[in-house]
């Protein structure tokens, strides 16, 4: 009996220890999990997203776009000039460094980021960082990025001020010295917001891009009224609803929406993903234009000039563009959709409830959205352009 009581006492102490330290233990488990995912991903040489039929070559030639990138370069040079030597060492990497592939959309409690965060910057440095974003993105892209950051402040308010939710825990790194002729780029990495931005001469590759948020509509606190992704959501649903029953049947992968359906988020640089759903070649021109308008909601986050070039690239492959859907199609439905061609991969996903406490139904919700934009066939991070540049000059 005494032995039993001792065992019960020890077990009770262990249970209490786990209970009182559950947040710290959860974070440690999360850190281990994501560190392992990243390590496994980086152990594979980069090849890019492709179908099971293999990589399509010669899609991304080095060429002149006649869209100046001088303002982007100058903004990057100015940002670097504001950093101390210690900050520069943490922030500036070689153009071929694996830092490009070290990103994740999860919060800072479970993922270790590189570079310098907005939170540790001086006012001057923070202003310079946003100037770099402003020079690189459209007004829409800059506003959306800032609005995503605001959702982390809302999560902080809803979760008793937990430190790993913070509107300033967004980290900047640069790869390569800003140059008019040599390849370089920058990365922004944080919860629900990741931008990879590669520059070679007057060419720009802006992918992978992860943009998401929870809550999507903020109903209280400092940023009450902040709202994200309504066009991406509503136009996607409108496109699916506008299809004929036969076309919807082709597009539908499953009527059952899971918590998480995105395929191309962090650590999936070498994803093998076949085309699925409805092929645009089989649709009339007006339907193709409707889909291109949906695509433009994501591409318009790029600065003027380069977004037109990117949209023309997408348009060139419209016949070999596929639209896939998971979930219902009612006006209040939660769903996932994918747009996939040789040159672009776009995903939109209603996610399960994670960051908002005291919600009984933790299933997929319109109040938690993830979106991903990728460049298949080897040109995420401008990798294919970089390969050609190195082969030509070295």
C-alpha positions, 0 to 999 in steps of 0.5 A, a space after each residue: 500500500 505504501 509503495 502504491 501511494 509513493 508511485 501515485 504521489 510521484 505521478 501526481 507531481 509529474 502531472 502537476 509539473 507538466 500542467 504548470 509547464 505545458 506552454 513551455 513544453 509545447 513550445 519545445 516540442 514545436 521547436 524540435 518538430 520544425 527544426 527536424 522538418 527544416 533539416 530534412 528539407 535542406 538535406 535535399 538539393 533544391 530542384 523545385 516543384 514539378 509534376 511526376 513527369 519531371 521538370 519543364 526546362 527553358 521557361 524562365 530565360 534571362 532577358 531585359 524587361 525594361 522595368 527599372 529596379 534602381 529604386 529597389 536596389 537603393 532602398 536595400 543599400 540604404 537599409 544595409 547602411 543603417 545596420 551595425 556591423 553585428 546586425 549586418 553579420 546576422 542579416 547579410 548572406 551569400 546569394 547561394 546561401 540556404 537562408 533562402 529556404 529557411 522560412 516558415 509561416 508558424 509563430 516565433 515560439 516554435 521556429 527560430 528565424 534569421 536576420 533582424 526583426 522590426 522589434 529590435 530595429 531603431 526607428 530609422 532602421 524600421 523606416 528603412 525596412 518598410 521603404 524596402 518593402 514599399 519599393 519592391 511591392 505594390 501599394 496593395 502588397 504593402 498594405 496587406 503585409 502590414 495588415 497581416 502583421 496586425 493580426 499577430 497583435 490581435 492574437 497577442 491580445 486574445 492570448 493573454 499577451 503571449 510573447 511569440 505573437 507580436 506585430 514586430 517579430 518579422 525578420 529581414 535578411 538579404 542575400 547577395 549585395 544589392 547590385 544593378 548587374 549581379 543577382 541579389 534579393 531579400 526575404 521577410 520571414 514571420 508568422 503568416 507572412 513570408 516574402 522571398 524577393 530575387 532581383 537580377 538586373 531588371 528581372 524580379 522573382 517574388 516567390 515563394 510568398 506565404 500570406 495568411 492570417 488569423 483572425 481574418 476579421 478583427 472584432 476587438 482590440 487595437 486593430 478592430 476592423 482589420 480585414 484580410 483576403 476577402 477578394 481572394 476568398 469571394 472571387 474564388 468561390 464565385 468562379 467555382 459557382 459560375 462553372 457548369 455542374 459538369 465543370 464543377 465535378 471535374 474541378 472537385 477533388 473532394 467535398 470534404 474540407 479538412 483542417 489543412 489542405 495546402 501542399 506547398 507551404 514551408 519545407 516543400 521546395 521539392 514537392 512533386 505535385 501533378 495537375 488535378 481538377 479542371 483544365 482551362 483549355 476546355 473552357 471558353 475565353 471568358 472563363 479563362 479571363 475570369 480565372 486570370 482575374 482571380 490569379 491577378 489578386 495574388 500577382 498584384 502584390 508585386 510592384 507595377 511593371 513586374 506584375 504585368 510581366 508576371 501576368 503575361 507569363 501566366 497568360 501564356 500558359 493559360 491552356 495548361 492551367 488547372 483549377 482544383 477545389 475541395 469543400 462545399 460551394 454554398 455562399 458560406 462554405 469553407 474550402 480550398 482551391 488551387 491554380 496550377 500551371 507550368 509557371 505558377 502555383 497558387 493555393 488558398 485554404 480555410 484553416 482550422 482554428 488555432 490561435 483564437 481561444 475559447 472556440 468550441 469548433 476547431 474545424 476549418 474556418 473563414 477566420 483563418 486563411 493561408 495562401 501560397 504563391 510558388 513558381 514551379 519548375 525550378 524558379 522559386 527564389 529565382 533559382 533558375 535565373 541564378 543557375 543560368 547567370 552562374 553558368 554564363 559568367 562562371 
